[in-house]
Amino acid sequence: MTRTATNRIRRSTALLAAIGAALLTSGIASAEDAAPSENGLELIVPQSHQDLGAVYHALKGKDAQVTFTSDAPLEFIKGTSNQVIGYAIAGEGGELLAGEFHLPIESLDTGIPMRDKHMQSKRWLESESYPNVVFRVAETTGIKETKTTEMFTTYKVTLVGDMTIKGV
């Protein structure tokens, strides 16, 4: 991947299905550092975020949570990961009040193991020093109900926020 490559990372609706409530555009709580739990299966939600409302965690290991493409002049790369950990906080009215998601660089799968190792190297994403892509939610847009059953409701929503890749 070159610096001029256009990179798009999209979150699938599978990552958001756990929210389970209507998400409305609202003010988002200020970003705080969230750390992985000891077993690495979830993020520890900062106390100030826990106090805002109901906590919903991303379900690691379910399908492809994240897909990405890199459409560079010399190479087209497409990949996935199902190892995202994170959380979203929904208020009483269903509004999204806070959220943070961590994508482990070492979980990115392009279908070519050698290319995956190259992406983890210092030349590309430097996973040894920067093990995660971190996304902190700042706002939501385009909320649309996509499926309703007796047990749950699924929504499609665009999360807008700050993404940190390789420390930037």
Secondary structure, DSSP 8 states (H G I E B T S, - for coil): --TTSEEEEEE-HHHHGGG-S-------------EE-TTSSSEE--HHHHTTSEEEE--TTSS-SEEEEEE-SS-EEEEEE---EEEEEE-TTS-EEEEEEEEEGGG-B-S-HHHHHHHHSTTTT-TTT--EEEEEEEEEEEEEEEEE-SS-EEEEEEEEEEEESTT-
